[in-house]
Amino acid sequence: MLPYLRNVGPDGEQRRLALSHRGFSPDGLENSMAAFSAAVELGFGYLEIDIRTTSDGVVMVFHDELLDRVCDAVGPLADRTLEDLGSVLIQGVEPIPTLEQVLTRWPAMKLNIDIKDDASVEPFVELVERLGAHERVLVASFSDRRRLRVLKLLTRPVASSAGRVWSASLWLLSPLGQTRRLARLARVHCLQVPVRHAGVVVVTERFVRRCRKAGLPLHVWTINDAESMDRLLSLGGGVDGLVSDRADRLATAMQRSGQWPQGS
């Protein structure tokens, strides 16, 4: 098991991963230092975040291509320099953080990082290499091509989850008993999927058991109601991780299942 996925509790046992999705902010301050601080205060050791890169090559923690939805500015983030973004605020309140700020502010925090654009590949690799953050990051992307390019450039192993193509392949071919072999081929260390996709139930009891038999951790996103959290933590022996916007509810669900506090 790669260090990123190792989550040993005080009892010495591996615990399910609880990932706070873009931090925790019911007020809409997603991917902000305030949202991350709120998750930390709740006891989270894992954050799910997104990155994009400025025109001058600085990796920022931000989800959308455009600033419009969550900021007091418009247009692509990629068209701005770091200096330009200094005057842009999330919901008119919080600045957009750099990835380096997050990595250095919480040196024990593990980050599930969704790499949103090709421009982020090389700056992200440079930052991970410079900070020696290999054991603290999981490389994720809907693009398997982008994800694999990052893994190729890094000089040390890092955890990675499958993109769209490999996620679909692992799900479709799981009844054939080839999950472990395919995961190794795809350089996949965990699978992160929604409960449903395009009207199809992805996370079934059989699929959970197949992933468990193959030794492939299964994380489910984005689960925000307590009933679903409890069900997934017991389904087929339980999924290995949950991603949620409602970090408060997820912390409580983990406590109910004996998976809290998180380990290291």
SVG drawing of the C-alpha trace seen along z (x, -y; Angstrom):
<svg xmlns="http://www.w3.org/2000/svg" viewBox="-31 -43 44 57">
<polyline fill="none" stroke="black" stroke-width="0.4" points="0.0,0.0 1.4,-3.4 1.9,-5.9 -0.9,-8.1 -3.5,-5.4 -2.2,-4.2 -4.7,-5.5 -4.0,-3.7 -6.0,-4.7 -5.0,-4.7 -5.9,-1.0 -3.4,-0.1 -6.0,0.8 -6.5,-0.6 -9.5,-2.9 -11.7,-4.1 -10.7,-7.4 -12.8,-10.5 -12.2,-13.2 -13.5,-16.7 -14.6,-17.8 -13.0,-21.2 -12.8,-21.7 -15.9,-22.5 -17.9,-25.7 -21.7,-25.7 -21.3,-29.4 -19.8,-28.4 -16.1,-29.3 -15.0,-26.1 -11.3,-25.4 -10.4,-28.3 -8.0,-28.3 -11.1,-29.1 -12.8,-25.9 -9.7,-23.8 -9.2,-25.2 -12.8,-24.3 -12.2,-20.7 -9.0,-20.5 -10.9,-21.7 -13.4,-18.8 -10.4,-16.4 -10.0,-15.6 -6.6,-14.4 -7.6,-14.2 -8.8,-17.0 -10.1,-16.5 -9.1,-19.6 -8.7,-20.8 -5.9,-22.6 -5.4,-24.9 -2.4,-26.9 -2.0,-30.6 -0.5,-32.1 2.8,-32.5 2.9,-28.9 1.7,-29.0 -0.5,-26.1 -3.7,-27.4 -6.4,-25.5 -9.5,-26.0 -12.1,-23.9 -13.8,-25.7 -12.2,-26.8 -13.9,-30.2 -13.8,-32.4 -17.4,-33.4 -19.3,-30.9 -17.6,-31.5 -15.5,-34.7 -16.0,-38.4 -14.4,-38.3 -15.0,-36.6 -13.1,-34.8 -10.6,-31.9 -8.2,-31.5 -5.6,-30.4 -5.6,-33.9 -4.5,-35.5 -1.1,-35.8 -0.6,-35.2 -0.5,-38.9 -3.8,-39.4 -5.5,-36.9 -4.4,-38.8 -7.4,-41.0 -9.9,-38.1 -11.9,-36.8 -14.1,-33.7 -17.6,-34.9 -16.0,-38.3 -14.4,-37.1 -11.5,-34.7 -8.4,-34.7 -7.7,-31.8 -4.9,-29.8 -1.9,-28.4 -1.2,-24.7 2.1,-25.5 0.2,-27.5 -2.0,-24.5 0.9,-22.0 3.0,-24.1 0.2,-25.3 -0.7,-21.8 2.4,-19.6 0.7,-16.4 -2.4,-16.8 -2.9,-14.4 -4.4,-15.9 -6.5,-14.1 -5.7,-16.4 -7.8,-16.6 -5.6,-18.0 -8.0,-20.0 -5.8,-21.2 -2.8,-20.2 -0.9,-23.4 -0.8,-22.1 1.1,-18.9 4.7,-20.2 4.3,-22.9 2.6,-20.4 5.4,-17.9 8.0,-20.6 6.2,-21.6 5.8,-18.0 9.5,-17.3 10.6,-20.5 8.6,-20.0 9.1,-16.2 5.3,-15.8 5.1,-12.4 3.7,-10.6 1.1,-13.3 -0.7,-13.5 -2.9,-11.4 -2.9,-12.2 -6.4,-12.2 -7.9,-13.4 -10.8,-12.6 -8.1,-12.4 -6.1,-9.2 -3.6,-10.6 -2.9,-13.7 -2.8,-11.5 -0.3,-9.1 1.9,-11.9 2.2,-13.2 3.1,-9.8 5.8,-9.4 7.4,-12.7 7.6,-12.2 10.8,-10.6 9.1,-8.8 5.9,-6.7 2.7,-8.5 -0.8,-7.2 -3.2,-7.6 -6.9,-7.0 -8.3,-6.1 -9.7,-8.6 -12.8,-8.1 -11.6,-5.4 -9.9,-3.2 -12.7,-3.6 -15.2,-2.4 -12.9,0.4 -12.3,1.6 -16.0,1.6 -17.1,3.3 -14.4,6.0 -14.5,6.6 -16.8,9.8 -13.9,11.4 -11.6,11.4 -9.0,9.2 -9.3,6.2 -5.9,6.5 -4.0,7.0 -5.8,4.2 -5.2,1.8 -1.5,2.5 -1.5,2.0 -3.2,-1.4 -1.0,-2.5 -4.2,-2.8 -3.9,-2.5 -7.6,-3.2 -10.9,-3.6 -13.0,-6.8 -16.5,-6.6 -20.0,-8.0 -22.8,-5.8 -24.6,-6.2 -23.5,-7.3 -25.8,-7.9 -28.6,-6.1 -26.5,-3.0 -25.8,-2.0 -22.0,-1.8 -21.5,-1.0 -23.2,2.3 -22.5,4.9 -21.0,7.2 -18.7,4.5 -17.5,3.5 -16.7,7.2 -14.8,7.5 -12.7,4.5 -12.0,5.7 -11.0,9.2 -8.6,7.5 -7.1,5.3 -8.2,2.2 -9.5,-0.5 -12.9,-1.9 -13.8,-5.6 -17.2,-7.0 -18.1,-10.6 -19.9,-13.0 -22.0,-11.7 -23.7,-14.3 -26.6,-12.6 -26.0,-10.6 -28.2,-7.6 -26.1,-7.0 -22.9,-7.4 -24.0,-4.7 -25.1,-2.4 -21.9,-2.7 -19.7,-2.1 -21.4,1.3 -22.2,2.3 -20.4,5.5 -18.0,5.1 -17.8,1.3 -16.3,-1.0 -12.8,-2.2 -13.4,-5.9 -16.1,-8.6 -15.9,-12.1 -18.3,-14.7 -19.2,-18.4 -20.7,-17.9 -17.6,-17.2 -19.6,-17.7 -22.0,-14.8 -19.2,-12.6 -17.2,-13.0 -20.2,-11.9 -20.9,-9.0 -17.2,-7.9 -17.6,-8.1 -20.7,-5.9 -18.8,-3.3 -15.7,-3.4 -13.5,-5.0 -12.8,-8.2 -10.5,-9.9 -8.4,-9.5 -4.9,-8.1 -1.7,-8.7"/>
</svg>
